[in-house]
Amino acid sequence: MKTLLCCLALAAGPLLARAQTGPPAPPTETWEERFFKSPEAVLPILHQAAISHSAGIEKLELAKQVASEDIRLARKKILNILALTSSYSYGTLPYFATNGSTERIQQLNAFSLSARAQYTVGLNMAVPFEQLANRRATVHKQELILQQAVAERAVGETEIRRQVILLYQELALAHANLQHHQNAVQSASISKKLADSKFRNGEMQVDEQMAATELHGKALLAQAEARNKYQTAMLLLEDFLGTPLHVLMTGR
């Protein structure tokens, strides 16, 4: 009886431990797997990186800012014809008004008057008719230039998105081609090992063993070419984005 209980306890031990720890965590997906499996989530990240890195988009953004500033200046241009004038004088005046009347009385002897200060302020404005008539047209012209700059930026961003899609598809194709040739190398390597073993045991002719070796060599060469195309496609995309892919995908 004691032996049976001990056996049950030993058998239940691993089950209890597994129940406490729970199921094993799924393997963590690498950034390369997510990169090629989820283009709908990856492409917006690539688009934003490419737009931020593009010197052409930066130039169009500056043109947009210049056009916006020109509108502001065109609207305030009428203020340039306003002038604030002032004058100050001190001394005796030949004419003055009495306290009880607005009638002006001429003082014959100016030297008998007391000295007084006089300060005047005025606003002067001289508006050319042509400038006043064309002000609205000038502002509207600058607004059209701003709209043109905005449209050119939108066209530039669309072109960048198209280039990103093409480069991404080329990289994805190169990645699939590399995986295919890696699998082909594994198959050719297994076939070569079997051929070498059979040849040593006398179960295969020399020409068959050489054919397996040649097939393995061609598979290695094709793999090297596929890896080169994959690396080239990745470098071209990273150069267009201005950031390594692993940095964009991992946020490091």
Beta strands, then each sheet from edge to edge (+ up, - down):
strand 1: 82-91
strand 2: 95-97
strand 3: 104-106
strand 4: 116-125
sheet 1: 1+ 4-
sheet 2: 2+ 3-
end
